[in-house]
Amino acid sequence: MRQFVDPGTGEVFYEELILRRPDEIVKVFRPAGRSAKFVKIKASQKAKRRLRKLSLAEAGFLLKIAPYASEGTNLLEGDNERGQKGIPLSVKDLARIADCSYPQARKIVKAFIEQRVLRRAEIVGRTALAINPLYSLNGKAAETSLLQLFREEITEVGEDLDSD
């Protein structure tokens, strides 16, 4: 990594090489009081097409619950503000998070299960909901257990999530 100094201001800059795929976007964030961070966001055309098929209510619901998906497994779990940390969220919890009624949340969750956006999984004797990695909003690699849970859907659309 090379370092450059602006002779006029004395500001220090660093040169970095970033390798990315054609369907990835790299954005530079400069949080106040922190060093710059580089974030990779997975934004393939296939993912965009899948998300466009959702209704506005469904897309909004997915956007609001997505931050509760645990990294790697995409299981919807509490964070101590909404539900207990590490414990699967119920449909009632998801309704509170998405700021909608319980019947509306139940209807959307049912539709998501039919559309294969969500899938129920058994985790230590509790039922949990997992977000299909094809609809995942983060660029993290999926764990094997998640890929197995959604294997049929991933194979059906012809995507290889292992190549991230």
N, C-alpha and C positions, 0 to 999 in steps of 0.2 A: 504494500500500500504506500503510495507516494503522498507526500505532504506539500502543499503550496501555501504561501503566505501572500495576501494582498498587500502590496507595498504602500498603498494609500491608506488603508484602514487597519492593517495588521491582523485582519481576520484570517483564520486558519481554515484551509479546505483540504479534503482528502479525496484522492482518486481511488475508486473501486470499480472492479469489473463485475457486472451482474449478468449471469446467463439466464435466459428465459425462453419459454416456448412461445410460438406465435400467438397462442390464445391466452397468454397471461399478461397481466398488467402489473407494472411495478410503480408504486407511488412513494414519494418521499414525504415523510411527516416530520415536522419540527416542533415537538411538544415544548411548551414553555419550560425553561430550566433544565431541559434534558437534551441529550445528544440526538441527532437525526436517526430515524429508524427506517428500514426498508421492509416493506410488507408485500408479500406475494398473495394475490387474490386469484382464485381459480374462476375464470369467466369464459368457459368454452361456449361456442355457438349452440351446441346441443343443450347445455344447461339453460341458456337463455330461452331457447325454444320451449323447453319443458316448463319453465317458470311462467312464460307468457300464456300457457294453456290454463293456468289457474285463474279463478275469478278474483276480483278485487278483494273480496272478503277473505278468501282462502289465502291469497298472497300476503295480505296484511297479517293474518293469523300466523302464518309460517314465519314471517319476518319478526314478529314479536316473540315467538317461542324459540326461535333458532339460537339465541344467546344462551339458552339453558341446556343445549346439547353438549354433553361431555366430550372432550377432545378424544378423537380416535374411535369412540364407540357410538357417538351421536345419540346416546341415551338421554332423554329429557329428565334432568335431575335438579333437585332444589339447590339453593345457594345460601340458605339461612335467612334470607330476606323473604323469599317465596319458597316455602317448603324447607325441609331439613336438608342440609348439605349432604350430597351423595345419595339421597333417597329418591326413588323415582317419583315424578310429579303425577298427580291424578288429573283427570279431565277437569275437575273442579278447580284445581290449582292453575291449569292452563287457561281456563276461562277468566280467572282473576288477572293473570299475566297479560292476556290479550284484551282485557277490558271489555268482555262481552258476556252475555248471559250463558248459564250452564247449558240450556238446550241448544243454543247456537254453537257453542264449543263442541258439544257432543255430536251435532250434525256434521260439523267440519271435520272432526277427528274420524268419524265414520266414513265420510267421503274420502279423506286422505288414505285411510286403510284400503278402501276399494280401489283408489287410484294408485296405490302402492307408493305413496309419498311417506307414509308412516307404517310401521309394523310393530305388533306387540311382541315382546320378548319376556321370558321368565328369568328373573334375576333374584337369586337367593330367596325363592319362595314368594316373590312379589312380581306383579305384572308391571312392566315398564314399556314405554313407547320409545321407539328409535326412529330418527329421521333417515330416510334413504340417502346414501352418500351422493346419489345423482342429483339431489336437491340441496345438498349441503352448501352453505354459504361461505365456509372457510376453506382455505387451501391445504389443510392438514391431511396427512396420509391416514387412510382408514385402517383400523385394526382388522385382523383376519376374521374375528368373530362377527364384526359388522358386515364384512364382505360376504361371509357365509349366509348371514340372515337375509341379505338382499341379492344373493347370487343369481336367482332366476331373472330378476329385473335388470341387473347389470348385463347379463348374457344376452337378454332379449334385445336390448338397445345396441349391443355390440361395442360397449365401452370397456376399456381396460384400465381400471382404477389403480392398478399396481404400477403404472408407468408414470406416476406423478413425480 
